[in-house]
Amino acid sequence: MVDRRQFLQAGALAAGMAALPGVQARVQGGAKVVSTWDFGVPANQAAWKVLAQGGSALDAVEAGARWAESELCNPTVGHCGNPDRDGVLSLDASIMDGDGRCGAVAALVDIPHPVSVARKVMENSPHVLLVGEGAQQFAVQQGFERRRLLTPQAEAAWREWLKTEKYQPQINAERRGLPGNSDNHDTIGMLALDARGHLAGACTTSGMAWKLHGRVGDSPIIGAGLYVDNEVGAATASGVGEEMIRNAASFLVVELMRQGRTPAQACREAIDRVVRKRPEASRTLQVCFLAMNKQGEVGAYALHRGFVYAVCDAQRQDDLRDSPSIYTSTQA
């Protein structure tokens, strides 16, 4: 029979072994990466290349977000994004590790990979968020290339928009947008769990098309567009960023999971809060939440029908799922 002292000694030995390099606990169910919208499928596949080799969740979400910033071409993310009302394309991004480290950039101009600049802010500065000219200056100092990103198609769309200057966010426009069209924008949020049970997340966007110059949404705001905590889980958001900022939405979802909700329950409760606070506004805009807990369980919820999210693991790398929603139509 194992006495109490032997039991405690065995537990201490196991903990010590887990702390040694190369001897780490494996998460039940294996690694997983999830992300928002249809284009999350190829973004997840880029991230999976890292996870499948035993890489970290942090490296994986950076790789997936970088794919979206450079390979994806639509009005929502990276180099093909639509500009603001002054014709300026500015990019926002954040990245967060499950240990609480995080970095972000906002209103970054002419730097191709804002998510990687955000990681440099996290790792090579004492700060969390850099904006505008300061963010660009930091990026150049860190070795990033500076080049004009606004595409001819996006510039043409902006000049067409100037004829009316009508500004109205379009629900689920990210699913019907093509380079240079007149629809609004969205973003990609990505969460990963690696084989060691470590979580990380990233979020990157070109922001709302035709927005006021200087407008910043939720994507680079830690706790609004993204929040990650190894003790609990991770959450990201999509839609009209002002609503996520008003509700500290991603932090809220993680805290609801901490209280015992499943990812789906936490996302639903956060959506309910948005509706309670602004019931009329909730009928004319889209808000979407995606979450994953530390066990790898995934859930999502949206205001309006049409939000989809991508899930990738060792069994399947192209899983695209419809999110439940409060309103059953795409436009109330």
Secondary structure, DSSP 8 states (H G I E B T S, - for coil): ---HHHHHHHHHHHHHHHHSTT-----TT--EEEEESTTHHHHHHHHHHHHTTT--HHHHHHHHHHHHHHT--STTSGGG----TTS--EEEEEEEETTS-EEEEEEEES-S-HHHHHHHHHHHSS-SEEEHHHHHHHHHHTT--------HHHHHHHHHHTTT------TTGGGT--TT-S----EEEEEEE-TTS-EEEEEEE---TT--TT---STTSBTTTEEEETTTEEEEEEE-HHHHHHHTHHHHHHHHHHTT--HHHHHHHHHHHHHHH-TTGGGSS-EEEEEEETT--EEEEEEETT-EEEEEESS-S-EEEE--EEESSS--
